[in-house]
Amino acid sequence: MIRFTKLLQSQAKAIYLIFVFMAILGIFAYSNLPSGVYPELSFPRIAVIAEAGNVAPEQVVLTVTRPLEVATNQVYGVQKIRSKTARGSTELSIEFQPTTDMQQALQQLQAKINEVRSTLPAGTNLTVERVTPAIFPVLSYNVTTDTLAQTDLYSITQYQILPYLSRVAGVALVNLQGGNIPEVEVQIDPNRLQNSGLSLSQVADTIGRSTQNQAVGKLDSNYQQNLIVTNGQPIDPSALTGIVVTTKGAGKPVFLEDLGQVSLGEADRTQIVSAKGKPGLTLNIFRQPNSNVVAVAEAVQQEIKSLEKSLPPGVQITKAYDESGLVVDAIANVRDSIAIGIVLIIIVLYVFLREWRSTVIAAITIPLSALAAFGVLSFVGQSLNLMSLGGLAVAIGLVIDDAIVVIENIDRQLQKDLNSTAAVAAAMAELTEPVISSTITTVAVFLPLGLLSGVAGQFFTSLTTTLTAAVGFSLLLALTLTPLLAASWLRHQLNHSEPNGTKKR
């Protein structure tokens, strides 16, 4: 053990450099770790949502729900399927076995659904997505106005505000909820329609074809081929009145205005949003998986401040919900608890050791172990959350145990009139095996929590990773840095020593 102590002292600068480098990496990892209330979870569940217009629930069960259940049941790993059918819609919740690769299961499920898509009623919209915390919005903003019409507010939000927020780094989706959606209303007179010999479906098909952008030909000019495209999108409702629906005898055209009236209107409202007693709409912002909730919230807020300068007067954007506040408060509470614990630990150390150098040597283990834990979290792809910070809070009281034991034994050896090198060697010879065994015992208690499967395992993996990394690194510090610092800083307690290690009398 004396050789090991001398080896540490001979390589002291290299050891100091290694730990400084590891501390810098830990600081860098901490500043770049994503944060959230909970760890990034992957539930073994996929949701399938189908919308089929206003079809009766009985018909939806026969034509939509049942075919989807049969198709999804063929996917490998499916454990349970639950369906909920309502008028014009159905929702399937497919649960998989805990060990299933959910990304592969999603691809297989989409393939099976595509096989039966053609058999579903025309116009059926399907949504297939994994159930993760990212499917819930992290930010919500209310948009209101005192000066503009509600349809104008919807257009401004849809075409000015929403595109800018969608491009913010970390934002996966911006969903618009509520509001008065502007639309063009075509009111057909039943008597005129009957006299023309047409049906409503024929009129609707004609309007649909006439309002599409179509390529009608090509033009060769100067060795270049240009595509000629007709713009069928109407600028105002009056442009639709001239659509030719059909022709009567002798080639007389029947225009849309001959069958009814065309005017601006609003879509049927199924949702009502109010903010501070005023009608408006809501922007729900969803984050990308593994993104930093706090960083996304700050970037969105900054983008909104820039947008407010270019919006029409009277448009107000107010925050309705912000998950980043929960994250910041949770992290701050745990951080404050850890800081208080560190202060109390240092005070207790000084009371019992009665020497500030020994207190500093023992206390330096805490920040270095915490930074090492942050580096491990970054390496394994974890985030700062209640579980990981909770594991660090538990580890604070454990990481210092090894350093205290080593420092106390070195101090006891120094009282036997040994020089610093001999005292460190004697102390480490007595404590190396007990310190290693006690640390392994602690790790063995918490490590099985990370081996749990399912959602519970994902929660405890974050706690176990942080705690194990901190405790394991504290053992490394107790066997290297702590005796090295003790050999250098505690020499003041001795007078000049003889070469044999005994103190001069």
N, C-alpha and C positions, 0 to 999 in steps of 0.2 A: 504493500500500500504506500510505502514511502516513495517507491519508484513512480507510482502513479501520481502522487502529489508533486513530485519534482517535475514530472512530465507536464502536468498542468501549468506549473509556474514557468517552465521553459517556453510554453506555447501560449502564454497569457495574452499577448497582443492579438494573436490569431483567434483565440476564444472570444475575447472582447469584441473583435470585429464581426465574428459570426453572429453573436447575440444582438449586436447593434443592427446588423443587416436584417436579421429576423424580425426585430422590432419595427424597422422601417416597412418591411413587407406587411406586417400586421396592421400598421397604421393605414397603409395604402389599401389593404383588403377591407378594413372597416369603412373607409370612406366610399368604397365602391360596392359594398354589399347591398343587394336589394332589401327592402324592408316591407313588412306587412304585419297585420295583426296575428295571423296564423301562418304556419309553413305552407309552401306550395303543395297542395294536395291533389291527388289524382284519384277521384272516386271511380270505382268499377261500375260505372253507370253511363248509359248513353240515352239521350232523349230524342224522340222522333215526333215532330209536330206536323200535322197535315191540315190544311185549310181547303175546304171544298165548297165555298160559297154558302148558300142558305139551305142546303140539303137537310132534310129531316134526320134526326138522330138514328132512327131505325135504318134508313137508307145508308147513312154514313157507316154504320156497323157492318153492313153487308158488302158495300162497295169499296170501302177504304180501310177500316180497322182490321177486319178479318184478313184480307190479303197481306197487309203489312205484318200482322202477327205471324202468319205462316212463313213469310220471307225471313223475318228476323230470327225466328226460332231455328233456322238452319245454320246460323253462324256459330262457329266453334267457341265454346266457353260460356254460352248463355245459360244463366242459372234461373232467372225468373223474368217474366214479362207482365207488366201491368199496363192496362189501357184505360183511358177515360174519354168517353165520347160525348159530345154535345152537338147542338145544331150547327152543322157546317164545319165541324172541326173534330179532330181526335188527337190525343196525346199518348204516346207509348213511352214507358220507362223500362228500359232493358237493363237488368242487372247481370253482371258477369262474375265469374269466379275471381277471388282476390288476387290470384297470381297471373291473371290474363294481361297480356300486353295490349293496353287500351288503344294505342295508336294503330296497331295492326287490326284490332277488333273493329275500330271505326271504319277502316278501309274495306274490310270484308262486309260490314253491315251496309255501307253505301253501295257496294257492288250488288248485293242481294236485293236491295230496294230498287235499284235501277232496272233489274230484271222484271219487276212487276209494275214499274211506273206507267208503262203504256196501257195497262189494264185498268188504271184508276180513272175516275171521271175526268173529263176534259177541264182544264183550268185548275187542277189540284196543285197547290203549292206545298212543297215538302221542305222541312228543315231538320237536319240531322247534326247533332253536336254533342260533344262530351260534356258531362257535368263536372265542372271545376269551379273553384272560387272566382275565376276570371269571367264567368258568365253573369256575374252580378255587377252592377255599376259601382264605381268607386267615387264618382262625382255626379252631381245633378245641379243644373242651373235653370232657373226660371227666367223666361223672357217675356216682358210685358211692355205695354205702351199706353200713353195717354193721348196721343195725337193721331196715330195711324189706325186704319181699319185692320180688323183681325186677319183678314185674308192677306193684306199687305205684310203684316207682321210674320205670317207663316212663310211667305215667299222670301222675305229678307233672311229669316232664320235658316230656311232650307238651302238657299243658294249663295248666301254670303257668310253666315256664321259657321254653319256645319262643316263646309269644306275646309275652312282654316283650322278648326279644332281637330279634324280627322288627320291632319298631317303632322300633329305634334308627336314627337318621339315617345314611344311607349303606349300610345293610344291605339287600340285595336278597332273600336267601333264607336260611333256617336249615333245614338238613337233619338229620334224626334217623337215626342209623345204629346198628344192633344193638339189644340189649335184648330182654326177654321181653314180647311183645305180648299183652295179655290178650284173650281172646275167649270166646264162649259156644259150647260144644261140644254138638251134638245127635247122639247115638249111636242110630241106628235098628237095631232088632232085625230081621234079615232075615225070620224066620218070621212075626212080627207084620205086617210090611209085605206079605208075600205073601198072608196071610190077609185083609188089608184090600182087596186088589186095586188098590193104588196103586203108583206108581213113585217113585224118589228125586227125580226132577225135579219131580213134582207136589208132594211134601212141601216141597221147597226153594222153589218158587214161592209156595206158601201162606204159608210163614214170611216170605218177602220182602214179600208184600202186607200181611200182618198187622202188620208192624213199621214201617210208614210213617206219616208224619203226613199226614192227608188232610183236606180241607175237605168237610164233609158237608152243609152248608146255610147259610142266612142267617137272621138274626133281626132284624126291624124293631122298634125301640123308641125312642120319643120323637124321631121324625123322624131317627133314625140307623139305619144298617144295619150290623149286627155279623156278622162271619164266624165260623161255628162250625167249629173245627178239632179233630179227634181226635188225641190223642198216642198213637201206637202204639209208641213207643220203650220197651222194657222196662227197668224199674229193676233187677231181679235175674232170674236164670235161672228162678225159679219162676213168673214172669209168663208165660213162654212155654209152660209145660206145659198151660195152659188153652186154647191155640189150637185151634180146630176145623179139622181137616184135611179131613174129608168127613163125609157122613152115610150110614148104612146104611139098610137097609129099615126102614120105619115111622118114619123120621125120627130114628133114634138117632144122635147125633153121635159121631164118632171124634176124640178129642183127641190132641194131640201126645204126651202122657204115655202114651197107650195104645200108641204105636208104638216108644217108646224112652226114653232118659234124657237129661235136660238138665242140664248142669253147667258151672261155670266152668273154663276151661282156658287154654292158651297156644298161640299160633300156631306152626307149624313154624319152627324157627330155621334160617336160612340164613347168618347172620353171627354171629360171636362177638367181642365186644369185652371186653378186660380192661385194667384200669389198676392198676398196682402190685400185680399178682397177684390182683386181685379182679374179679369180673364186673361189667359196667356197660354203659354206652352212650356214644356220641359225638355231639356237636353240631358239625356243620360249618357255618360261617358264610361266606356269599358276599357280596361287596360289589357295589354298583352301579357301572357303568362311569363313569370319570372322578371317582370319589370318592377321598378321601384315606385311604390305608390306615392311616396312623398315627392319624388322628382317629377312624376307625371302631373300631380296636382299643382306643383309650382309652375311647371311649363304651361299648363292650360291656363292658369290664372294670368300669367304674363301675356299669353296670346290674346286673352279676352281684353286686357288693358289696351293692347295695341288695336284691337278691333273696334273698341268703343269710340275711338277717334274718327273712324270712317263711317259709322252707322248714322242713320238719319236722327235728327233731334227727337227726343221722346222715347227712344228704345232703351229699355233698362234690362240689364242682365244681373241677376242676384243669385248668390249661392244658396242652394237648398239642402244639399247633403255633401259631406266631404269625409271620406273614410281616412284620409291622411291625418286628420285631426286625432282620430282614435289611435292611429299608429304612433304619431308623435307623442301623445300623452302616455301611451303604454310604455314606449321605449324610455321616455323621460322618468316615469315612475320607477321602472326597474333600474335605470341608470343611477337615480338618486339613492335608491336603496343600496346598491352596490357601493356607491361612494361613501355613504354613511358607515357601511360595514367595514370598508377599508380604514376609515378614520378610527373607528372603535378598535379594530385589530391593532393598529399602530400604537394606540394609547395603552392597550393591554400589554403589548410586547414591551413597551418602555417601562411600564410599572414593574414587570417581572424581571426583565433583563438588566434594568438600571444602567444601560449604556447605549448611547444614541447610535454608535457605529453598528453594533449588533442588531439594533432595531431596523436600521436602514437596509442592512444586508438581508434580513429576513423579509422585510416589507417589499423589497424590489421584486420579489418572486411574483407578487400579485399582478402588477401591470404587464410584466413579461409573459406570464401564463395566459392572461386575457388576450393579449395581442396574438399569441400563438394560436389560440382558439379561433380568433377571427380569420386568421390565415387558413386554417383547416376548413372552416365553414365556406370560405370562398373557393377552396380547391375542390370540395365535394359538391358544390352547387347549392348550398343551403342559403338561407336568408336570415336577416335580423327579425325576430318575432318574439312573441311572448314565451314560447317554449325554449328557444335557443338562449335568450337572455335569462330565462329562469334557470336553465342549466348552469349558466355562468354564475348566477347568484348563489346557487348551491355550492359550486366549485370554489368560491372565494374562501370559504371556511376550511376547505380541504387542501388547497394548493399550498397553504403556508405551513401545514403541519410538518412536512419533511424538512423545510428550511429551519423551523424552530428547533426541531430535534437535533439537527446537525449543528446549529449555532450553539445550543446549550451544551452539547457534548464537547465541542471545541473549547468553549469557555471553561468547562470543568477540567479539560486536559491542560489548559494554560495555567490553571491554579496549581498544577503539580510541578511547576517550575520547568516545563518543557518550552523549547522555542516554538515559533509559530508553525514551522514546517513539520516538526515532530508531533506537535499537538494535533494538527490537521490530519496527519497520517494515522495517529492512534485513534482519533475520533471516527474516521472513515472506516478503519478496520473493524471497529465495533458495530457500526451502524449501517454499512452498505447493504448487507443482506436483510436486516429488519426493515429498512426503509423501502427496499424494492418489494418485499413481500407485503407490506402494509398497503403500498400503492396498488399492487396487483389485486389485493383483496377488495379495495374500493372500486376499482374498475370492474371486477368480476360481479359486483353487486348491481351496478347500473348498466353494464353492457347488454345483458339479455333484454332490456327494454327496447333496444334498437332492433332486436330480432323479431319483434311482433309483426304480424302481417296485417294487411288491411289499412283502414284509415287510422286506427289507433297506433299502428306501427309507424306511420308517416309522422304522426304527432311526436312520438317519443324518440324517433330517430334524431330529430333536431336537438332535443334536450341531451340525449346520450352522446351525440357527436361533440357538442360543446364541452360537456363535463369531462368526458374521457380525454379529449385533447388537452384541456387545461391541467388536469391532474397528471397526465403522462408527461407533459412538458415540465411541470413542477418537479417531478422526479429527476428529469435531466438537469434542471437547474441545481437541485440539491446535491447532485453528484459531481457537478463541474463548477458552475459559477459561484455557488455559495462557499465551498471550501477555498476557492481561489481568492475571493474577496476577503474571506476571514484571514487567510495567510498574509494578505497585504495590509489590511486595515487594523488588525488587532495586535500588531507588533508593539504598539505604544504601551501595552500592559507589562512589557518585559524590560528589564535592564539588559545590559550587554550579556550575551550568552557565550558559554564555552563551546568549543567545537563539538563536544559530545552531547550537546543539547541541554546541559544543566545550567541553571542560572547562577551567576556569580553572587556570592555572599558578601 
